[in-house]
Amino acid sequence: MEKINIGVIGCGTVGTHFIKTFTKKRKNFFEKTGIKFEIVKVCDKDEKKRKIFPHLFTDNPYEIINDPKIDIVVELIGGVEEAFSYLKNAIKNKKSIITANKALLSEKGEEIFGLVEKNKVYIGFEASVAGAIPIIKTLKESFIGNKVSKLLGILNGTTNFILSQMTNYSMEFKYALSIAQKNGYAEQNPYLDISGLDSAHKLSILAKFAFNKSISWKEIMVEGIEKVEKMDIDFAKEFGYRIKLLAISKKTNESLEMRVHPTLLPENHLLSLVENVYNGIYLEGDLIGKSLLYGEGAGGYAAASSVISDVIEIGIKLYEKNYKFIKFLENEKLKLLPPSEICTKYYFRFTAIDKPLVLAKISKILGENCISIASVIQKKENPEKSVPIVMLTHAAKEKQVNNALKIIDKLDVIRKPTIKIRVEE
């Protein structure tokens, strides 16, 4: 194979940055590998893209999928069903594939990996998680000798930007979201980001390589940041914490925790220092101890960097004509821990009438559910108004916490549903 030919389906932000950057640096890749790489066709539904890539453009993806001269198909369209159909047919045509599609991999990953192995082709998906951070390669190769016990990730730049604005500039959630939208960090419909689902898709992918376990994003406990208020940010500061949307995976014996939610982190934790649109992934392993990977998690250039890495790696393998597929065996013994069994510390914010014995009533119900209080902040105001009562607890089980809050929220002195945020140390 004298040359590696590439076809690209999808010329959005990532696709356009990848094509332009790859074409510009093609000479550098030849100097470093001795292999000639060339993008020979690009496809997009938008006819306006034809002006950008006049000699490469097609509006028919099957001109790429069925072209016998194309060795690698790069899919950058997003979505699930359509992208899956294109990649499935490309694989059956013996083409190696690259995708940045986390939703696709989270939902159809096992089927795709099976097709890849059956047809003896390669797959690359580094850009599907954390942009320019090489977390997939790190887990598959650099840290392969480790038993990973914990993975904490800030995997969504939009939510991290919003929470950073709320923390650093005392903004309310809605205003911080509007700033993110004006800066292009959040979509006009930001649901996937602020709901935590985007992070859940990515955590699902990471679990396969950190813990040899296939977990659908639908099985992951997910909470978004919509209910976090400025006062929660301020109270967290008083306790010495910062609030981040974390993707959390922990292995204990034969149980695996998988959850995404707002989290109180100590101010001196490595991930607390990850600000704005940056991503960070914190790992603990038996050999590495504690490790942090940090970098840009979104944007055209960041994602393009990871796509390029996959293209070069797969191109070298194709050039060497020595097919090797590394299969991660499923850990059948490892079971997903039900959310109700999760045990962690908690932050509670009760909205209660400022009357005597209110705190005593709340404390009694918590105690009856085996929840021990570590710290309390109570702001006094006019007795006729409701005031926040804020607590940090010692470790407690989720089912006991939910049961206690259900009872507390029915008290006649409670004016709003209790805000619950979990704590990681």
Contacts in CASP RR format, 6 or more apart in sequence:
PFRMAT RR
TARGET T0000
AUTHOR 0000-0000-0000
METHOD contacts of the structure
MODEL  1
MEKINIGVIGCGTVGTHFIKTFTKKRKNFFEKTGIKFEIVKVCDKDEKKR
KIFPHLFTDNPYEIINDPKIDIVVELIGGVEEAFSYLKNAIKNKKSIITA
NKALLSEKGEEIFGLVEKNKVYIGFEASVAGAIPIIKTLKESFIGNKVSK
LLGILNGTTNFILSQMTNYSMEFKYALSIAQKNGYAEQNPYLDISGLDSA
HKLSILAKFAFNKSISWKEIMVEGIEKVEKMDIDFAKEFGYRIKLLAISK
KTNESLEMRVHPTLLPENHLLSLVENVYNGIYLEGDLIGKSLLYGEGAGG
YAAASSVISDVIEIGIKLYEKNYKFIKFLENEKLKLLPPSEICTKYYFRF
TAIDKPLVLAKISKILGENCISIASVIQKKENPEKSVPIVMLTHAAKEKQ
VNNALKIIDKLDVIRKPTIKIRVEE
1 71 0 8 1.000
1 318 0 8 1.000
1 319 0 8 1.000
1 321 0 8 1.000
2 36 0 8 1.000
3 35 0 8 1.000
3 36 0 8 1.000
3 37 0 8 1.000
3 38 0 8 1.000
4 35 0 8 1.000
4 36 0 8 1.000
4 37 0 8 1.000
4 38 0 8 1.000
4 71 0 8 1.000
4 72 0 8 1.000
4 311 0 8 1.000
4 315 0 8 1.000
4 318 0 8 1.000
4 319 0 8 1.000
5 38 0 8 1.000
5 40 0 8 1.000
5 69 0 8 1.000
5 70 0 8 1.000
5 71 0 8 1.000
5 72 0 8 1.000
6 22 0 8 1.000
6 37 0 8 1.000
6 38 0 8 1.000
6 39 0 8 1.000
6 40 0 8 1.000
6 70 0 8 1.000
6 71 0 8 1.000
6 72 0 8 1.000
6 73 0 8 1.000
6 74 0 8 1.000
6 311 0 8 1.000
7 39 0 8 1.000
7 40 0 8 1.000
7 41 0 8 1.000
7 42 0 8 1.000
7 43 0 8 1.000
7 64 0 8 1.000
7 67 0 8 1.000
7 70 0 8 1.000
7 72 0 8 1.000
7 73 0 8 1.000
7 74 0 8 1.000
8 15 0 8 1.000
8 18 0 8 1.000
8 19 0 8 1.000
8 39 0 8 1.000
8 41 0 8 1.000
8 42 0 8 1.000
8 43 0 8 1.000
8 64 0 8 1.000
8 73 0 8 1.000
8 74 0 8 1.000
8 76 0 8 1.000
9 42 0 8 1.000
9 43 0 8 1.000
9 44 0 8 1.000
9 61 0 8 1.000
9 64 0 8 1.000
9 73 0 8 1.000
9 74 0 8 1.000
9 75 0 8 1.000
9 76 0 8 1.000
9 77 0 8 1.000
9 86 0 8 1.000
10 42 0 8 1.000
10 43 0 8 1.000
10 44 0 8 1.000
10 75 0 8 1.000
10 76 0 8 1.000
10 77 0 8 1.000
11 19 0 8 1.000
11 42 0 8 1.000
11 43 0 8 1.000
11 44 0 8 1.000
11 46 0 8 1.000
11 49 0 8 1.000
11 52 0 8 1.000
11 53 0 8 1.000
11 76 0 8 1.000
12 44 0 8 1.000
12 49 0 8 1.000
12 76 0 8 1.000
13 299 0 8 1.000
13 300 0 8 1.000
14 76 0 8 1.000
14 100 0 8 1.000
14 127 0 8 1.000
14 299 0 8 1.000
14 300 0 8 1.000
14 303 0 8 1.000
14 304 0 8 1.000
14 307 0 8 1.000
15 74 0 8 1.000
15 76 0 8 1.000
15 300 0 8 1.000
15 304 0 8 1.000
15 307 0 8 1.000
16 49 0 8 1.000
16 52 0 8 1.000
17 299 0 8 1.000
17 300 0 8 1.000
17 301 0 8 1.000
17 303 0 8 1.000
17 304 0 8 1.000
18 74 0 8 1.000
18 76 0 8 1.000
18 300 0 8 1.000
18 303 0 8 1.000
18 304 0 8 1.000
18 307 0 8 1.000
18 308 0 8 1.000
19 39 0 8 1.000
19 42 0 8 1.000
19 53 0 8 1.000
19 56 0 8 1.000
21 301 0 8 1.000
21 304 0 8 1.000
21 308 0 8 1.000
22 29 0 8 1.000
22 37 0 8 1.000
22 39 0 8 1.000
22 304 0 8 1.000
22 308 0 8 1.000
22 311 0 8 1.000
23 39 0 8 1.000
25 308 0 8 1.000
26 36 0 8 1.000
26 37 0 8 1.000
26 38 0 8 1.000
29 35 0 8 1.000
29 37 0 8 1.000
29 312 0 8 1.000
30 36 0 8 1.000
30 37 0 8 1.000
33 312 0 8 1.000
33 316 0 8 1.000
33 319 0 8 1.000
35 315 0 8 1.000
35 316 0 8 1.000
35 319 0 8 1.000
37 311 0 8 1.000
37 312 0 8 1.000
37 315 0 8 1.000
39 56 0 8 1.000
40 56 0 8 1.000
40 67 0 8 1.000
40 69 0 8 1.000
40 70 0 8 1.000
41 56 0 8 1.000
41 57 0 8 1.000
41 58 0 8 1.000
41 63 0 8 1.000
41 64 0 8 1.000
41 67 0 8 1.000
41 70 0 8 1.000
42 49 0 8 1.000
42 53 0 8 1.000
42 56 0 8 1.000
42 57 0 8 1.000
42 58 0 8 1.000
43 57 0 8 1.000
43 58 0 8 1.000
43 59 0 8 1.000
43 60 0 8 1.000
43 61 0 8 1.000
43 63 0 8 1.000
43 64 0 8 1.000
44 57 0 8 1.000
44 59 0 8 1.000
45 59 0 8 1.000
47 59 0 8 1.000
49 57 0 8 1.000
50 57 0 8 1.000
50 59 0 8 1.000
58 64 0 8 1.000
61 86 0 8 1.000
62 89 0 8 1.000
64 70 0 8 1.000
64 73 0 8 1.000
64 90 0 8 1.000
65 73 0 8 1.000
65 86 0 8 1.000
65 89 0 8 1.000
65 90 0 8 1.000
65 93 0 8 1.000
65 95 0 8 1.000
66 93 0 8 1.000
68 93 0 8 1.000
70 95 0 8 1.000
71 95 0 8 1.000
71 96 0 8 1.000
71 315 0 8 1.000
71 318 0 8 1.000
72 95 0 8 1.000
72 96 0 8 1.000
72 97 0 8 1.000
72 98 0 8 1.000
72 311 0 8 1.000
72 314 0 8 1.000
72 315 0 8 1.000
72 318 0 8 1.000
73 86 0 8 1.000
73 87 0 8 1.000
73 90 0 8 1.000
73 95 0 8 1.000
73 96 0 8 1.000
73 97 0 8 1.000
73 98 0 8 1.000
74 97 0 8 1.000
74 98 0 8 1.000
74 99 0 8 1.000
74 307 0 8 1.000
74 311 0 8 1.000
75 83 0 8 1.000
75 86 0 8 1.000
75 87 0 8 1.000
75 90 0 8 1.000
75 97 0 8 1.000
75 98 0 8 1.000
75 99 0 8 1.000
75 100 0 8 1.000
75 101 0 8 1.000
76 99 0 8 1.000
76 100 0 8 1.000
76 101 0 8 1.000
76 307 0 8 1.000
77 83 0 8 1.000
77 86 0 8 1.000
77 101 0 8 1.000
78 100 0 8 1.000
78 101 0 8 1.000
78 103 0 8 1.000
78 104 0 8 1.000
79 101 0 8 1.000
79 103 0 8 1.000
79 104 0 8 1.000
80 101 0 8 1.000
80 103 0 8 1.000
80 104 0 8 1.000
80 107 0 8 1.000
80 108 0 8 1.000
83 99 0 8 1.000
83 101 0 8 1.000
83 104 0 8 1.000
84 104 0 8 1.000
84 108 0 8 1.000
84 111 0 8 1.000
84 112 0 8 1.000
87 97 0 8 1.000
87 99 0 8 1.000
87 104 0 8 1.000
87 112 0 8 1.000
88 112 0 8 1.000
88 115 0 8 1.000
90 97 0 8 1.000
91 97 0 8 1.000
91 112 0 8 1.000
91 115 0 8 1.000
91 116 0 8 1.000
91 119 0 8 1.000
91 121 0 8 1.000
92 115 0 8 1.000
92 119 0 8 1.000
94 119 0 8 1.000
94 120 0 8 1.000
94 121 0 8 1.000
95 121 0 8 1.000
96 121 0 8 1.000
96 122 0 8 1.000
96 123 0 8 1.000
96 124 0 8 1.000
96 314 0 8 1.000
96 315 0 8 1.000
96 318 0 8 1.000
97 112 0 8 1.000
97 116 0 8 1.000
97 121 0 8 1.000
97 122 0 8 1.000
97 123 0 8 1.000
97 124 0 8 1.000
98 123 0 8 1.000
98 124 0 8 1.000
98 125 0 8 1.000
98 307 0 8 1.000
98 310 0 8 1.000
98 311 0 8 1.000
98 314 0 8 1.000
99 105 0 8 1.000
99 123 0 8 1.000
99 124 0 8 1.000
99 125 0 8 1.000
99 127 0 8 1.000
99 128 0 8 1.000
100 125 0 8 1.000
100 127 0 8 1.000
100 128 0 8 1.000
100 303 0 8 1.000
100 306 0 8 1.000
100 307 0 8 1.000
101 125 0 8 1.000
101 128 0 8 1.000
102 128 0 8 1.000
102 129 0 8 1.000
102 198 0 8 1.000
102 201 0 8 1.000
102 202 0 8 1.000
102 205 0 8 1.000
103 201 0 8 1.000
104 112 0 8 1.000
105 112 0 8 1.000
105 125 0 8 1.000
105 128 0 8 1.000
105 201 0 8 1.000
105 204 0 8 1.000
105 205 0 8 1.000
106 200 0 8 1.000
106 201 0 8 1.000
106 202 0 8 1.000
106 204 0 8 1.000
106 205 0 8 1.000
106 216 0 8 1.000
106 217 0 8 1.000
107 216 0 8 1.000
107 217 0 8 1.000
110 214 0 8 1.000
112 123 0 8 1.000
113 123 0 8 1.000
116 122 0 8 1.000
116 123 0 8 1.000
116 325 0 8 1.000
117 325 0 8 1.000
117 327 0 8 1.000
120 323 0 8 1.000
120 325 0 8 1.000
122 314 0 8 1.000
122 317 0 8 1.000
122 318 0 8 1.000
122 325 0 8 1.000
124 310 0 8 1.000
124 313 0 8 1.000
124 314 0 8 1.000
125 136 0 8 1.000
125 205 0 8 1.000
125 310 0 8 1.000
126 134 0 8 1.000
126 135 0 8 1.000
126 136 0 8 1.000
126 137 0 8 1.000
126 306 0 8 1.000
126 307 0 8 1.000
126 309 0 8 1.000
126 310 0 8 1.000
127 303 0 8 1.000
127 304 0 8 1.000
127 306 0 8 1.000
127 307 0 8 1.000
127 310 0 8 1.000
128 136 0 8 1.000
128 202 0 8 1.000
128 205 0 8 1.000
129 135 0 8 1.000
129 136 0 8 1.000
129 155 0 8 1.000
129 202 0 8 1.000
129 205 0 8 1.000
129 206 0 8 1.000
130 155 0 8 1.000
130 202 0 8 1.000
130 279 0 8 1.000
130 280 0 8 1.000
130 281 0 8 1.000
130 293 0 8 1.000
130 295 0 8 1.000
130 297 0 8 1.000
131 279 0 8 1.000
131 295 0 8 1.000
131 296 0 8 1.000
131 297 0 8 1.000
131 298 0 8 1.000
131 299 0 8 1.000
131 302 0 8 1.000
131 303 0 8 1.000
131 305 0 8 1.000
131 306 0 8 1.000
132 295 0 8 1.000
132 296 0 8 1.000
132 297 0 8 1.000
132 301 0 8 1.000
132 302 0 8 1.000
132 303 0 8 1.000
132 305 0 8 1.000
132 306 0 8 1.000
133 279 0 8 1.000
133 280 0 8 1.000
133 281 0 8 1.000
133 293 0 8 1.000
133 294 0 8 1.000
133 295 0 8 1.000
133 296 0 8 1.000
133 297 0 8 1.000
134 293 0 8 1.000
134 306 0 8 1.000
134 309 0 8 1.000
135 206 0 8 1.000
135 281 0 8 1.000
135 293 0 8 1.000
136 205 0 8 1.000
136 206 0 8 1.000
136 209 0 8 1.000
137 309 0 8 1.000
138 293 0 8 1.000
139 148 0 8 1.000
139 206 0 8 1.000
139 209 0 8 1.000
139 210 0 8 1.000
140 209 0 8 1.000
140 326 0 8 1.000
143 283 0 8 1.000
143 285 0 8 1.000
143 288 0 8 1.000
143 291 0 8 1.000
145 287 0 8 1.000
146 285 0 8 1.000
146 286 0 8 1.000
146 287 0 8 1.000
146 288 0 8 1.000
147 285 0 8 1.000
147 286 0 8 1.000
148 210 0 8 1.000
148 211 0 8 1.000
148 251 0 8 1.000
148 283 0 8 1.000
148 284 0 8 1.000
148 285 0 8 1.000
149 250 0 8 1.000
149 251 0 8 1.000
149 252 0 8 1.000
149 284 0 8 1.000
149 285 0 8 1.000
149 286 0 8 1.000
150 249 0 8 1.000
150 250 0 8 1.000
150 251 0 8 1.000
150 282 0 8 1.000
150 283 0 8 1.000
150 284 0 8 1.000
150 285 0 8 1.000
151 203 0 8 1.000
151 206 0 8 1.000
151 207 0 8 1.000
151 210 0 8 1.000
151 247 0 8 1.000
151 248 0 8 1.000
151 249 0 8 1.000
151 250 0 8 1.000
151 281 0 8 1.000
151 282 0 8 1.000
151 283 0 8 1.000
152 246 0 8 1.000
152 247 0 8 1.000
152 248 0 8 1.000
152 271 0 8 1.000
152 281 0 8 1.000
152 282 0 8 1.000
152 424 0 8 1.000
153 199 0 8 1.000
153 203 0 8 1.000
153 246 0 8 1.000
153 247 0 8 1.000
153 248 0 8 1.000
153 271 0 8 1.000
153 279 0 8 1.000
153 280 0 8 1.000
153 281 0 8 1.000
153 282 0 8 1.000
154 160 0 8 1.000
154 244 0 8 1.000
154 245 0 8 1.000
154 246 0 8 1.000
154 247 0 8 1.000
154 271 0 8 1.000
154 274 0 8 1.000
154 278 0 8 1.000
154 279 0 8 1.000
154 280 0 8 1.000
154 281 0 8 1.000
155 198 0 8 1.000
155 199 0 8 1.000
155 202 0 8 1.000
155 203 0 8 1.000
155 247 0 8 1.000
155 279 0 8 1.000
155 280 0 8 1.000
155 281 0 8 1.000
155 297 0 8 1.000
156 193 0 8 1.000
156 196 0 8 1.000
156 198 0 8 1.000
156 199 0 8 1.000
156 202 0 8 1.000
156 245 0 8 1.000
156 279 0 8 1.000
157 185 0 8 1.000
157 193 0 8 1.000
157 276 0 8 1.000
157 277 0 8 1.000
157 278 0 8 1.000
157 279 0 8 1.000
157 297 0 8 1.000
157 298 0 8 1.000
158 180 0 8 1.000
158 185 0 8 1.000
158 186 0 8 1.000
158 190 0 8 1.000
158 193 0 8 1.000
158 194 0 8 1.000
158 198 0 8 1.000
158 277 0 8 1.000
158 298 0 8 1.000
159 193 0 8 1.000
159 194 0 8 1.000
159 196 0 8 1.000
159 199 0 8 1.000
159 224 0 8 1.000
159 225 0 8 1.000
159 245 0 8 1.000
160 244 0 8 1.000
160 245 0 8 1.000
160 274 0 8 1.000
160 275 0 8 1.000
160 276 0 8 1.000
160 277 0 8 1.000
160 278 0 8 1.000
160 279 0 8 1.000
161 176 0 8 1.000
161 180 0 8 1.000
161 183 0 8 1.000
161 185 0 8 1.000
161 186 0 8 1.000
161 276 0 8 1.000
161 277 0 8 1.000
162 173 0 8 1.000
162 176 0 8 1.000
162 177 0 8 1.000
162 180 0 8 1.000
162 186 0 8 1.000
162 194 0 8 1.000
162 225 0 8 1.000
163 176 0 8 1.000
163 225 0 8 1.000
163 228 0 8 1.000
163 233 0 8 1.000
163 243 0 8 1.000
163 244 0 8 1.000
163 245 0 8 1.000
163 262 0 8 1.000
164 275 0 8 1.000
164 276 0 8 1.000
165 171 0 8 1.000
165 176 0 8 1.000
165 179 0 8 1.000
165 180 0 8 1.000
166 172 0 8 1.000
166 173 0 8 1.000
166 176 0 8 1.000
166 228 0 8 1.000
166 230 0 8 1.000
166 233 0 8 1.000
166 243 0 8 1.000
167 233 0 8 1.000
167 237 0 8 1.000
167 242 0 8 1.000
167 243 0 8 1.000
168 275 0 8 1.000
169 176 0 8 1.000
170 230 0 8 1.000
170 233 0 8 1.000
170 234 0 8 1.000
171 179 0 8 1.000
171 230 0 8 1.000
172 229 0 8 1.000
172 230 0 8 1.000
173 225 0 8 1.000
173 226 0 8 1.000
173 228 0 8 1.000
173 229 0 8 1.000
173 230 0 8 1.000
177 186 0 8 1.000
177 190 0 8 1.000
177 194 0 8 1.000
180 186 0 8 1.000
180 190 0 8 1.000
181 187 0 8 1.000
181 188 0 8 1.000
181 190 0 8 1.000
185 277 0 8 1.000
185 298 0 8 1.000
186 193 0 8 1.000
186 194 0 8 1.000
187 193 0 8 1.000
191 197 0 8 1.000
192 198 0 8 1.000
194 224 0 8 1.000
194 225 0 8 1.000
194 226 0 8 1.000
195 222 0 8 1.000
195 224 0 8 1.000
195 226 0 8 1.000
196 222 0 8 1.000
196 223 0 8 1.000
196 224 0 8 1.000
196 225 0 8 1.000
196 245 0 8 1.000
196 260 0 8 1.000
197 217 0 8 1.000
197 222 0 8 1.000
199 222 0 8 1.000
199 245 0 8 1.000
199 247 0 8 1.000
199 260 0 8 1.000
200 217 0 8 1.000
200 220 0 8 1.000
200 222 0 8 1.000
200 247 0 8 1.000
200 260 0 8 1.000
201 217 0 8 1.000
202 247 0 8 1.000
203 217 0 8 1.000
203 220 0 8 1.000
203 247 0 8 1.000
203 248 0 8 1.000
203 249 0 8 1.000
203 258 0 8 1.000
203 260 0 8 1.000
204 215 0 8 1.000
204 216 0 8 1.000
204 217 0 8 1.000
204 220 0 8 1.000
204 258 0 8 1.000
206 247 0 8 1.000
206 249 0 8 1.000
206 281 0 8 1.000
207 213 0 8 1.000
207 214 0 8 1.000
207 215 0 8 1.000
207 249 0 8 1.000
207 256 0 8 1.000
207 258 0 8 1.000
208 214 0 8 1.000
208 215 0 8 1.000
208 328 0 8 1.000
209 328 0 8 1.000
210 249 0 8 1.000
210 283 0 8 1.000
211 249 0 8 1.000
211 251 0 8 1.000
211 256 0 8 1.000
211 331 0 8 1.000
211 334 0 8 1.000
212 328 0 8 1.000
212 329 0 8 1.000
212 330 0 8 1.000
212 331 0 8 1.000
212 334 0 8 1.000
213 256 0 8 1.000
213 330 0 8 1.000
213 331 0 8 1.000
213 334 0 8 1.000
213 336 0 8 1.000
214 330 0 8 1.000
215 256 0 8 1.000
215 258 0 8 1.000
215 336 0 8 1.000
219 258 0 8 1.000
219 336 0 8 1.000
220 258 0 8 1.000
220 259 0 8 1.000
220 260 0 8 1.000
221 258 0 8 1.000
221 259 0 8 1.000
221 260 0 8 1.000
221 261 0 8 1.000
221 339 0 8 1.000
221 342 0 8 1.000
222 259 0 8 1.000
222 260 0 8 1.000
222 261 0 8 1.000
223 260 0 8 1.000
223 261 0 8 1.000
223 262 0 8 1.000
224 245 0 8 1.000
224 260 0 8 1.000
224 261 0 8 1.000
224 262 0 8 1.000
225 245 0 8 1.000
225 262 0 8 1.000
227 419 0 8 1.000
228 243 0 8 1.000
228 262 0 8 1.000
228 419 0 8 1.000
228 421 0 8 1.000
229 419 0 8 1.000
231 349 0 8 1.000
231 388 0 8 1.000
232 243 0 8 1.000
232 347 0 8 1.000
232 349 0 8 1.000
232 419 0 8 1.000
232 421 0 8 1.000
233 242 0 8 1.000
233 243 0 8 1.000
235 347 0 8 1.000
235 349 0 8 1.000
235 377 0 8 1.000
235 388 0 8 1.000
235 390 0 8 1.000
236 242 0 8 1.000
236 243 0 8 1.000
236 264 0 8 1.000
236 347 0 8 1.000
236 421 0 8 1.000
237 267 0 8 1.000
238 377 0 8 1.000
239 264 0 8 1.000
239 347 0 8 1.000
239 375 0 8 1.000
239 377 0 8 1.000
239 392 0 8 1.000
240 266 0 8 1.000
240 267 0 8 1.000
241 264 0 8 1.000
241 265 0 8 1.000
241 266 0 8 1.000
241 267 0 8 1.000
241 272 0 8 1.000
241 347 0 8 1.000
241 423 0 8 1.000
242 264 0 8 1.000
242 265 0 8 1.000
242 267 0 8 1.000
242 272 0 8 1.000
243 262 0 8 1.000
243 263 0 8 1.000
243 264 0 8 1.000
243 265 0 8 1.000
243 421 0 8 1.000
244 262 0 8 1.000
244 263 0 8 1.000
244 265 0 8 1.000
244 271 0 8 1.000
244 272 0 8 1.000
244 274 0 8 1.000
245 260 0 8 1.000
245 261 0 8 1.000
245 262 0 8 1.000
245 263 0 8 1.000
246 260 0 8 1.000
246 261 0 8 1.000
246 262 0 8 1.000
246 263 0 8 1.000
246 265 0 8 1.000
246 271 0 8 1.000
246 424 0 8 1.000
247 259 0 8 1.000
247 260 0 8 1.000
248 257 0 8 1.000
248 258 0 8 1.000
248 259 0 8 1.000
248 260 0 8 1.000
248 261 0 8 1.000
248 263 0 8 1.000
248 424 0 8 1.000
249 256 0 8 1.000
249 257 0 8 1.000
249 258 0 8 1.000
250 256 0 8 1.000
250 257 0 8 1.000
251 257 0 8 1.000
251 334 0 8 1.000
252 337 0 8 1.000
254 333 0 8 1.000
254 334 0 8 1.000
254 335 0 8 1.000
255 334 0 8 1.000
255 335 0 8 1.000
255 336 0 8 1.000
255 337 0 8 1.000
256 334 0 8 1.000
256 335 0 8 1.000
256 336 0 8 1.000
256 337 0 8 1.000
257 337 0 8 1.000
257 342 0 8 1.000
258 336 0 8 1.000
258 337 0 8 1.000
259 339 0 8 1.000
259 342 0 8 1.000
261 421 0 8 1.000
261 422 0 8 1.000
262 421 0 8 1.000
262 422 0 8 1.000
263 421 0 8 1.000
263 422 0 8 1.000
263 423 0 8 1.000
263 424 0 8 1.000
264 347 0 8 1.000
264 421 0 8 1.000
264 422 0 8 1.000
264 423 0 8 1.000
264 424 0 8 1.000
265 271 0 8 1.000
265 272 0 8 1.000
265 424 0 8 1.000
266 272 0 8 1.000
266 425 0 8 1.000
269 282 0 8 1.000
269 424 0 8 1.000
269 425 0 8 1.000
270 282 0 8 1.000
270 290 0 8 1.000
270 292 0 8 1.000
271 280 0 8 1.000
271 282 0 8 1.000
271 292 0 8 1.000
274 280 0 8 1.000
274 294 0 8 1.000
277 296 0 8 1.000
277 297 0 8 1.000
277 298 0 8 1.000
278 294 0 8 1.000
278 295 0 8 1.000
278 296 0 8 1.000
278 297 0 8 1.000
279 294 0 8 1.000
279 295 0 8 1.000
279 296 0 8 1.000
279 297 0 8 1.000
279 298 0 8 1.000
280 292 0 8 1.000
280 293 0 8 1.000
280 294 0 8 1.000
280 295 0 8 1.000
281 292 0 8 1.000
281 293 0 8 1.000
281 294 0 8 1.000
282 290 0 8 1.000
282 291 0 8 1.000
282 292 0 8 1.000
283 290 0 8 1.000
283 291 0 8 1.000
283 292 0 8 1.000
283 293 0 8 1.000
284 290 0 8 1.000
284 291 0 8 1.000
285 291 0 8 1.000
295 302 0 8 1.000
296 302 0 8 1.000
317 323 0 8 1.000
317 324 0 8 1.000
339 398 0 8 1.000
340 397 0 8 1.000
340 398 0 8 1.000
340 399 0 8 1.000
340 402 0 8 1.000
341 397 0 8 1.000
341 398 0 8 1.000
341 399 0 8 1.000
342 397 0 8 1.000
342 398 0 8 1.000
343 395 0 8 1.000
343 396 0 8 1.000
343 397 0 8 1.000
343 398 0 8 1.000
344 395 0 8 1.000
344 396 0 8 1.000
344 398 0 8 1.000
344 422 0 8 1.000
344 423 0 8 1.000
344 424 0 8 1.000
345 374 0 8 1.000
345 392 0 8 1.000
345 393 0 8 1.000
345 394 0 8 1.000
345 395 0 8 1.000
345 396 0 8 1.000
345 422 0 8 1.000
345 423 0 8 1.000
345 425 0 8 1.000
346 371 0 8 1.000
346 391 0 8 1.000
346 392 0 8 1.000
346 393 0 8 1.000
346 396 0 8 1.000
346 401 0 8 1.000
346 420 0 8 1.000
346 421 0 8 1.000
346 422 0 8 1.000
346 423 0 8 1.000
347 390 0 8 1.000
347 391 0 8 1.000
347 392 0 8 1.000
347 393 0 8 1.000
347 419 0 8 1.000
347 420 0 8 1.000
347 421 0 8 1.000
347 422 0 8 1.000
347 423 0 8 1.000
348 390 0 8 1.000
348 391 0 8 1.000
348 393 0 8 1.000
348 405 0 8 1.000
348 418 0 8 1.000
348 419 0 8 1.000
348 420 0 8 1.000
349 388 0 8 1.000
349 389 0 8 1.000
349 390 0 8 1.000
349 418 0 8 1.000
349 419 0 8 1.000
350 362 0 8 1.000
350 388 0 8 1.000
350 389 0 8 1.000
350 390 0 8 1.000
350 391 0 8 1.000
350 408 0 8 1.000
350 414 0 8 1.000
350 418 0 8 1.000
351 386 0 8 1.000
351 387 0 8 1.000
351 388 0 8 1.000
351 389 0 8 1.000
351 414 0 8 1.000
351 415 0 8 1.000
351 416 0 8 1.000
351 418 0 8 1.000
352 358 0 8 1.000
352 362 0 8 1.000
352 386 0 8 1.000
352 387 0 8 1.000
352 389 0 8 1.000
352 411 0 8 1.000
352 413 0 8 1.000
352 414 0 8 1.000
352 415 0 8 1.000
353 383 0 8 1.000
353 385 0 8 1.000
353 386 0 8 1.000
353 387 0 8 1.000
353 413 0 8 1.000
353 415 0 8 1.000
354 380 0 8 1.000
354 381 0 8 1.000
354 382 0 8 1.000
354 383 0 8 1.000
354 385 0 8 1.000
354 386 0 8 1.000
354 387 0 8 1.000
355 383 0 8 1.000
355 413 0 8 1.000
358 389 0 8 1.000
358 413 0 8 1.000
359 376 0 8 1.000
359 378 0 8 1.000
359 389 0 8 1.000
361 411 0 8 1.000
361 413 0 8 1.000
362 389 0 8 1.000
362 408 0 8 1.000
362 411 0 8 1.000
363 373 0 8 1.000
365 404 0 8 1.000
365 407 0 8 1.000
365 408 0 8 1.000
366 372 0 8 1.000
366 373 0 8 1.000
366 393 0 8 1.000
366 404 0 8 1.000
366 408 0 8 1.000
367 404 0 8 1.000
368 404 0 8 1.000
369 396 0 8 1.000
369 400 0 8 1.000
369 401 0 8 1.000
369 403 0 8 1.000
369 404 0 8 1.000
370 396 0 8 1.000
370 397 0 8 1.000
370 400 0 8 1.000
371 393 0 8 1.000
371 394 0 8 1.000
371 396 0 8 1.000
371 400 0 8 1.000
371 401 0 8 1.000
371 404 0 8 1.000
372 393 0 8 1.000
372 394 0 8 1.000
372 396 0 8 1.000
373 391 0 8 1.000
373 392 0 8 1.000
373 393 0 8 1.000
373 394 0 8 1.000
374 391 0 8 1.000
374 392 0 8 1.000
374 393 0 8 1.000
374 394 0 8 1.000
375 391 0 8 1.000
375 392 0 8 1.000
376 389 0 8 1.000
376 390 0 8 1.000
376 391 0 8 1.000
376 392 0 8 1.000
377 388 0 8 1.000
377 389 0 8 1.000
377 390 0 8 1.000
377 391 0 8 1.000
378 387 0 8 1.000
378 388 0 8 1.000
378 389 0 8 1.000
378 390 0 8 1.000
379 387 0 8 1.000
379 388 0 8 1.000
380 387 0 8 1.000
381 387 0 8 1.000
386 415 0 8 1.000
386 416 0 8 1.000
392 423 0 8 1.000
393 401 0 8 1.000
401 420 0 8 1.000
405 418 0 8 1.000
405 420 0 8 1.000
408 414 0 8 1.000
408 418 0 8 1.000
409 417 0 8 1.000
409 418 0 8 1.000
END
